[in-house]
């Protein structure tokens, strides 16, 4: 059999081998290039995650300068930048952080506070008066009462007979309540009065449906009297009532902020809301404020003879905080009209703080701080009386985050990522 010999065959074979080797090397180079690019991208992304953590640490510091609030600032390299927005959102601190480089962007936002005290059930300032107890009372934590102590009384047909169980929990109360720190009250005041064009965007009318991201500017709606009926509002929204805000039970609210001299929530409402008032907050019966809600009254008008404060209707449930503060000014007189009043069968999960009176009934899973106690029944008003109340600070101490209003408490716990 004859075979025809191809001229230059060895050259063709060498050429084919060279092409195959070239393609293989190019593939390896291409794979190496994209692998290196992916590694560098992942390193850059990891750095952005570190930037977010650093931004939260900066925001939680007391030395975070106001002039850098909500401004892009250079991070640890020429390509990375961070922006920190920090403001009071109800009684909680809202911290929004963003970071970016030439090709990537991350953001994170949350409401921050502190863990609820796990060993203190109730603290009442020492006014040198006994605390009278009636009905079914249970404390699962330390009780800081006046030096005069407690006494069982027979009230409204109910007696108290378990003083021996409480005696082991009794401790001497201070003469004055723990003070709310200046930064907290200043943040509340700014939330009430301040309109910041750098962080806020004013709208002329309020649509029925609004959902605004916390990384965007705050949507602000302001009017004399605001009646929320079927509105569905969620996120970075601030409702400002010059006189009053009324919230019907058909309204859907999620994380928004409401400020007004007077706020009324109608029977059967359910939602998550932050409220700041200068007069009173009225929660009617059978309402459910989910976690983390907050109700705050600051500097109610003491010249008004009407009682001011926070009033929670029967069988209502609140997951969050109730705070009443009257600041001591140059013309300070002992407060007598600012109060937190809980009607029977209420459930509070969180913290109560009142620089004046408090009526405590129902179940409180947290800590109650107040200057004085009072009790209103169908027949009379009693001072320094406690009746039918259970306070348990330990049940949710490991998970319940409350506002960091005290001087020695650093805000470092997130209660909700937004």
C-alpha positions as CSV (number, residue, x, y, z in Angstrom):
1,X,0.0,0.0,0.0
2,X,1.4,3.3,-1.0
3,X,1.1,6.3,1.3
4,X,1.5,9.9,0.3
5,X,3.8,11.8,2.4
6,X,2.7,15.4,3.4
7,X,5.3,17.9,2.9
8,X,6.1,20.0,6.0
9,X,4.0,17.6,8.2
10,X,6.2,18.2,11.2
11,X,5.7,21.9,10.9
12,X,1.9,21.5,10.9
13,X,2.0,19.3,14.0
14,X,4.3,21.8,15.7
15,X,1.9,24.6,14.8
16,X,-1.2,22.8,16.1
17,X,0.6,22.0,19.3
18,X,1.6,25.6,19.7
19,X,-2.0,26.7,19.1
20,X,-3.3,24.3,21.7
21,X,-0.6,25.3,24.2
22,X,-1.4,29.0,23.5
23,X,-5.1,28.5,24.1
24,X,-4.4,26.5,27.3
25,X,-2.1,29.2,28.6
26,X,-4.6,32.0,27.6
27,X,-7.3,30.1,29.5
28,X,-5.1,29.8,32.6
29,X,-4.2,33.5,32.4
30,X,-7.9,34.4,31.9
31,X,-8.9,32.2,34.8
32,X,-6.1,33.7,37.0
33,X,-7.2,37.2,36.0
34,X,-10.8,36.7,37.0
35,X,-9.8,34.8,40.1
36,X,-7.6,37.6,41.2
37,X,-10.4,40.1,40.3
38,X,-12.9,38.1,42.4
39,X,-10.5,37.9,45.3
40,X,-9.8,41.6,45.2
41,X,-13.5,42.3,44.9
42,X,-14.2,40.1,47.9
43,X,-11.4,41.8,49.9
44,X,-12.9,45.2,49.0
45,X,-16.4,43.9,50.0
46,X,-15.0,42.6,53.3
47,X,-13.5,46.0,53.9
48,X,-16.9,47.6,53.4
49,X,-18.3,45.2,56.0
50,X,-15.6,46.3,58.4
51,X,-16.4,49.9,57.6
52,X,-20.1,49.4,58.6
53,X,-19.0,48.0,61.9
54,X,-16.6,50.9,62.5
55,X,-19.4,53.3,61.5
56,X,-21.7,51.9,64.1
57,X,-19.0,52.2,66.8
58,X,-18.4,55.8,65.8
59,X,-22.1,56.6,65.9
60,X,-22.4,55.0,69.4
61,X,-19.6,57.2,70.7
62,X,-20.5,60.3,72.7
63,X,-17.7,62.1,70.7
64,X,-19.4,61.7,67.3
65,X,-19.4,65.3,66.0
66,X,-22.8,66.7,64.8
67,X,-21.2,68.4,61.8
68,X,-20.4,64.9,60.4
69,X,-24.0,63.7,60.8
70,X,-25.4,62.4,57.5
71,X,-22.2,63.5,55.5
72,X,-19.9,61.3,53.4
73,X,-16.5,61.1,55.1
74,X,-13.3,59.4,54.0
75,X,-12.7,56.0,55.5
76,X,-9.4,54.1,55.9
77,X,-8.4,54.3,52.2
78,X,-8.7,56.7,49.3
79,X,-11.5,54.7,47.7
80,X,-13.7,54.0,50.7
81,X,-16.2,56.4,52.2
82,X,-18.8,56.1,55.0
83,X,-21.9,58.1,55.9
84,X,-23.5,58.0,59.4
85,X,-27.0,59.3,60.2
86,X,-27.9,59.4,63.9
87,X,-31.0,60.8,65.3
88,X,-33.6,60.3,68.0
89,X,-36.5,58.1,66.7
90,X,-39.0,58.1,69.5
91,X,-37.1,57.1,72.7
92,X,-34.7,55.0,70.7
93,X,-31.6,56.0,68.8
94,X,-31.8,55.5,65.1
95,X,-28.4,54.8,63.5
96,X,-28.1,54.5,59.7
97,X,-24.7,53.7,58.1
98,X,-23.6,53.6,54.5
99,X,-20.3,52.8,53.0
100,X,-19.0,52.6,49.4
101,X,-16.0,52.4,47.1
102,X,-15.7,52.8,43.3
103,X,-17.8,49.7,42.6
104,X,-19.6,48.5,45.7
105,X,-22.1,49.9,48.2
106,X,-23.5,48.6,51.5
107,X,-26.0,50.1,54.0
108,X,-27.5,49.1,57.4
109,X,-29.9,50.7,59.7
110,X,-31.4,49.9,63.1
111,X,-33.0,51.1,66.3
112,X,-30.6,51.0,69.3
113,X,-30.9,51.0,73.1
114,X,-29.7,49.0,76.1
115,X,-30.7,45.7,77.7
116,X,-33.4,46.1,80.3
117,X,-32.2,45.7,83.9
118,X,-32.5,42.1,85.0
119,X,-32.5,42.5,88.8
120,X,-34.6,45.6,89.5
121,X,-38.4,45.2,89.5
122,X,-39.5,48.6,90.9
123,X,-37.8,51.8,92.2
124,X,-39.9,54.5,94.0
125,X,-38.2,57.6,95.4
126,X,-37.9,57.9,99.1
127,X,-40.4,60.5,100.2
128,X,-40.5,59.2,103.7
129,X,-43.9,57.6,103.3
130,X,-44.9,53.9,103.4
131,X,-46.0,52.0,100.4
132,X,-49.4,50.4,100.9
133,X,-50.0,47.1,99.2
134,X,-53.4,45.5,98.4
135,X,-54.7,42.6,96.3
136,X,-52.5,40.2,94.4
137,X,-48.9,41.5,94.1
138,X,-45.8,39.6,92.9
139,X,-42.3,40.9,92.4
140,X,-39.6,38.8,90.8
141,X,-36.7,41.2,91.4
142,X,-35.3,43.8,93.8
143,X,-37.7,46.4,95.1
144,X,-36.3,49.9,96.0
145,X,-38.9,51.4,98.3
146,X,-38.7,54.3,100.9
147,X,-37.1,53.6,104.2
148,X,-40.5,53.7,105.8
149,X,-41.2,50.3,104.2
150,X,-44.4,48.7,103.1
151,X,-47.7,47.9,104.9
152,X,-50.6,45.5,103.9
153,X,-54.0,47.2,103.6
154,X,-57.5,46.2,102.9
155,X,-58.7,48.0,99.8
156,X,-61.8,47.7,97.6
157,X,-62.6,44.4,99.2
158,X,-59.1,43.0,98.6
159,X,-56.4,42.3,101.2
160,X,-52.6,41.7,100.9
161,X,-51.1,38.8,102.8
162,X,-47.8,37.9,101.2
163,X,-45.6,40.6,102.7
164,X,-43.1,38.0,104.0
165,X,-42.4,37.0,100.4
166,X,-41.5,40.6,99.5
167,X,-39.5,41.5,102.6
168,X,-36.4,39.6,101.3
169,X,-36.5,41.8,98.1
170,X,-36.7,45.2,99.8
171,X,-33.9,47.7,99.5
172,X,-33.5,51.4,100.5
173,X,-34.6,53.7,97.6
174,X,-32.7,56.8,96.7
175,X,-34.1,60.2,97.5
176,X,-34.3,61.1,93.8
177,X,-34.8,59.0,90.7
178,X,-31.8,58.2,88.4
179,X,-31.5,61.1,86.1
180,X,-32.2,61.0,82.3
181,X,-29.0,62.1,80.5
182,X,-28.9,65.4,78.7
183,X,-28.3,63.9,75.3
184,X,-31.5,61.9,75.6
185,X,-33.7,64.9,76.5
186,X,-32.0,67.0,73.9
187,X,-32.6,64.4,71.2
188,X,-36.3,64.3,72.2
189,X,-36.5,68.1,72.0
190,X,-34.9,68.2,68.6
191,X,-37.3,65.5,67.3
192,X,-40.2,67.7,68.5
193,X,-39.0,71.1,67.2
194,X,-36.3,70.7,64.6
195,X,-36.7,70.5,60.8
196,X,-33.4,69.7,59.2
197,X,-33.3,70.2,55.4
198,X,-30.3,67.9,55.3
199,X,-32.2,64.9,56.7
200,X,-35.9,65.8,56.2
201,X,-38.2,66.3,53.2
202,X,-41.5,68.1,53.8
203,X,-44.6,67.0,51.9
204,X,-47.8,69.1,51.5
205,X,-50.3,66.2,51.7
206,X,-50.2,62.7,53.1
207,X,-51.0,59.8,50.8
208,X,-52.8,56.8,52.1
209,X,-49.9,54.5,51.3
210,X,-46.3,55.5,52.0
211,X,-43.2,53.3,52.5
212,X,-39.9,55.2,52.9
213,X,-36.5,53.8,53.4
214,X,-34.4,54.9,56.4
215,X,-31.4,55.5,54.1
216,X,-33.5,58.2,52.3
217,X,-34.5,61.6,53.7
218,X,-37.3,61.5,56.4
219,X,-40.7,62.2,54.9
220,X,-42.3,64.8,57.1
221,X,-46.0,65.8,57.1
222,X,-47.2,68.6,59.3
223,X,-50.6,70.0,60.0
224,X,-52.7,71.5,62.9
225,X,-54.9,68.4,63.6
226,X,-54.1,65.0,61.9
227,X,-56.6,62.2,61.7
228,X,-55.1,58.9,60.5
229,X,-58.0,56.6,59.4
230,X,-57.0,54.1,56.7
231,X,-53.4,55.2,56.1
232,X,-50.7,52.6,55.6
233,X,-47.4,54.2,56.7
234,X,-44.1,52.4,57.1
235,X,-40.5,53.3,57.6
236,X,-38.8,56.7,57.6
237,X,-41.9,58.9,58.1
238,X,-42.5,61.7,60.6
239,X,-46.0,62.9,61.4
240,X,-46.1,66.3,63.1
241,X,-49.4,67.5,64.7
242,X,-49.3,71.1,65.9
243,X,-52.3,70.4,68.2
244,X,-53.3,66.7,68.0
245,X,-52.9,63.4,66.2
246,X,-55.7,60.8,66.2
247,X,-55.0,57.3,65.1
248,X,-58.0,55.0,64.2
249,X,-57.8,51.2,64.5
250,X,-58.0,50.8,60.7
251,X,-54.6,52.6,60.4
252,X,-51.5,50.5,59.7
253,X,-48.3,52.0,61.1
254,X,-44.9,50.4,61.1
255,X,-41.9,52.2,62.8
256,X,-43.0,55.7,62.0
257,X,-42.5,58.7,64.4
258,X,-45.4,60.9,65.6
259,X,-45.0,64.1,67.5
260,X,-47.8,66.3,68.8
261,X,-48.9,67.9,72.1
262,X,-51.7,65.3,72.3
263,X,-51.9,61.8,70.6
264,X,-54.9,59.5,70.9
265,X,-54.8,55.9,69.7
266,X,-58.3,54.4,69.3
267,X,-59.6,51.1,70.7
268,X,-58.3,48.0,68.9
269,X,-55.3,49.6,67.1
270,X,-52.3,47.3,66.3
271,X,-48.9,48.5,65.1
272,X,-45.4,49.6,65.8
273,X,-45.1,53.3,66.5
274,X,-42.8,55.9,68.2
275,X,-44.7,58.8,69.8
276,X,-43.3,62.0,71.4
277,X,-45.8,64.4,73.1
278,X,-45.6,67.5,75.2
279,X,-49.0,67.0,76.8
280,X,-50.5,63.5,76.8
281,X,-50.7,60.2,75.1
282,X,-54.0,58.2,75.4
283,X,-54.0,54.5,74.5
284,X,-57.6,53.3,74.6
285,X,-58.5,49.7,75.6
286,X,-57.6,46.6,73.7
287,X,-54.7,48.1,71.8
288,X,-51.5,46.3,70.8
289,X,-48.3,48.2,70.3
290,X,-45.7,45.8,69.0
291,X,-42.0,45.8,69.8
292,X,-40.2,48.2,69.7
293,X,-42.7,50.9,70.3
294,X,-42.1,53.9,72.6
295,X,-44.4,56.5,74.3
296,X,-42.6,59.6,75.6
297,X,-44.0,62.8,77.2
298,X,-41.5,65.6,77.8
299,X,-42.1,68.8,79.7
300,X,-45.9,68.9,80.0
301,X,-47.3,72.3,80.9
302,X,-47.5,72.3,84.7
303,X,-49.7,75.4,84.7
304,X,-52.5,73.4,83.2
305,X,-54.7,71.9,86.0
306,X,-55.5,68.9,83.9
307,X,-53.5,65.7,84.5
308,X,-50.9,65.1,81.8
309,X,-48.9,62.0,80.9
310,X,-49.4,58.6,79.4
311,X,-52.8,56.8,79.9
312,X,-53.1,53.1,78.9
313,X,-56.6,51.6,78.7
314,X,-57.7,48.3,80.1
315,X,-56.4,45.1,78.4
316,X,-53.9,47.0,76.2
317,X,-50.5,45.5,75.6
318,X,-47.3,47.5,74.9
319,X,-44.0,46.1,73.9
320,X,-41.5,48.8,74.4
321,X,-41.2,51.8,76.8
322,X,-43.3,54.4,78.6
323,X,-41.4,57.6,79.6
324,X,-42.6,60.8,81.3
325,X,-40.0,63.4,82.1
326,X,-40.5,66.9,83.5
327,X,-37.1,68.7,83.5
328,X,-36.1,70.8,86.5
329,X,-35.6,74.3,85.4
330,X,-34.8,77.5,87.3
331,X,-38.5,77.9,88.4
332,X,-38.9,74.3,89.2
333,X,-41.8,73.3,91.5
334,X,-42.5,69.7,92.6
335,X,-44.5,68.1,89.8
336,X,-48.0,67.0,90.6
337,X,-49.8,66.5,87.3
338,X,-47.6,64.4,85.1
339,X,-48.2,60.7,85.3
340,X,-48.2,57.2,83.8
341,X,-51.5,55.5,84.4
342,X,-52.1,51.8,83.6
343,X,-55.6,50.5,83.8
344,X,-56.4,47.0,84.9
345,X,-55.2,43.9,83.0
346,X,-52.6,45.9,81.0
347,X,-49.4,44.1,79.9
348,X,-46.2,46.1,79.6
349,X,-43.0,44.5,78.1
350,X,-40.1,46.8,78.7
351,X,-39.6,49.9,80.9
352,X,-41.6,52.6,82.7
353,X,-40.0,55.8,83.8
354,X,-41.9,58.7,85.4
355,X,-40.4,61.7,87.2
356,X,-43.8,62.2,88.8
357,X,-46.6,59.7,89.6
358,X,-47.3,56.3,88.3
359,X,-50.3,53.9,88.6
360,X,-49.1,50.4,88.1
361,X,-51.6,47.6,87.5
362,X,-51.6,44.4,85.5
363,X,-48.3,42.7,84.4
364,X,-45.0,44.4,83.8
365,X,-42.2,42.4,82.3
366,X,-39.4,44.8,82.9
367,X,-38.6,47.6,85.3
368,X,-40.7,50.5,86.7
369,X,-39.1,53.7,87.9
370,X,-41.3,56.5,89.4
371,X,-41.1,59.3,91.9
372,X,-44.4,58.4,93.6
373,X,-47.2,55.9,93.3
374,X,-50.9,56.5,93.1
375,X,-54.1,54.5,92.6
376,X,-57.5,55.5,91.3
377,X,-60.4,53.2,92.1
378,X,-64.2,53.6,91.5
379,X,-64.5,55.1,95.0
380,X,-61.4,57.2,95.7
381,X,-57.8,58.2,94.8
382,X,-55.0,56.9,97.0
383,X,-51.4,58.0,97.1
384,X,-48.5,55.6,97.6
385,X,-50.7,52.6,97.0
386,X,-50.1,49.5,94.8
387,X,-52.7,47.0,93.9
388,X,-53.0,43.9,91.7
389,X,-49.6,44.2,90.0
390,X,-47.0,41.7,88.9
391,X,-43.5,43.0,88.0
392,X,-41.0,40.5,86.5
393,X,-37.7,42.0,85.1
394,X,-36.0,38.7,84.6
395,X,-38.3,36.9,82.1
396,X,-37.1,38.9,79.0
397,X,-33.9,40.5,80.4
398,X,-31.6,38.7,77.9
399,X,-33.5,39.9,74.8
400,X,-35.6,43.0,75.7
401,X,-33.8,46.3,74.6
402,X,-35.1,49.5,76.1
403,X,-34.1,53.2,75.5
404,X,-30.8,54.1,77.0
405,X,-32.0,57.1,79.0
406,X,-29.6,56.9,82.0
407,X,-26.2,58.5,82.3
408,X,-24.3,55.3,82.9
409,X,-25.9,53.3,80.0
410,X,-24.1,53.1,76.7
411,X,-26.4,52.6,73.7
412,X,-25.0,49.5,72.1
413,X,-27.8,47.0,71.6
414,X,-29.9,46.8,68.5
415,X,-33.6,46.1,69.1
416,X,-34.6,46.1,65.4
417,X,-32.8,46.2,62.1
418,X,-34.8,48.4,59.7
